[in-house]
């Protein structure tokens, strides 16, 4: 546990001029790691560690260590956070969602329209719980475990 806490403080440094909220980032990291679980290339091709999607040109050892996976997760979350930092208090919640579904489905790129959730936030309406909890489907069907994940993310990362 001590190593994990030290790890968070090392990676909790300012991000492009805006200081990360260390506590919220710690919650984001913990929640994502818990719900993603452990991925290996043999069990989930294209994904490793705590849900890192292998990009073209990336190579990894067959047996990834927990520390390597944690580093990948921190880097992935920080990269996504930078995409949403302009949403202020909601950036951590949006980062959690985008890590699982992909930023394109929220931002409206790669053939997707901008999500209603982002449009609502951009209009200054932060009453987003219902919309956020709608992101619990897989192949068009609502999945209970994803709904649980969204509920936990709301409780841990939403700041009224």
TAVENQUI-V41704 format. One record per backbone hydrogen bond with DSSP energy under -0.5 kcal/mol. CO is the residue of the C=O (numbers start at 1). NH is the residue of the N-H. Records with the same first field share a line. If there is no record, write none. Layout:
CO=NH, NH
This chain:
1=5
2=6
3=7
4=8
5=9
6=10
7=11
8=12
14=16
15=18
17=19
18=15
20=22
21=25
22=26
23=27
24=28
25=29
26=30
27=31
28=32
29=33
30=34
31=35
32=36
33=37
39=49
40=44
44=47
46=54
48=52
49=39, 51
52=48, 54
55=58
62=64
65=69
66=70
67=71
68=72
69=73
70=74
71=75
72=76
73=77
74=78
75=79
76=80
77=81
78=82
79=83
80=83, 84
81=84, 85
84=87
85=88
87=90
88=91
90=94
91=95
92=96
93=97
94=98
95=99
96=100
97=100, 101
98=102
102=105
103=106, 107
104=108, 109
106=115
109=112
115=119
116=120
117=121
118=122
119=123
120=125
121=124
124=126
126=128
128=132
129=133
130=134
131=134
132=135
134=136
136=143
138=141
141=138
143=147
144=148
145=149
146=150
147=151
148=152
149=153
150=154
151=155
152=156
153=157
154=158
158=160
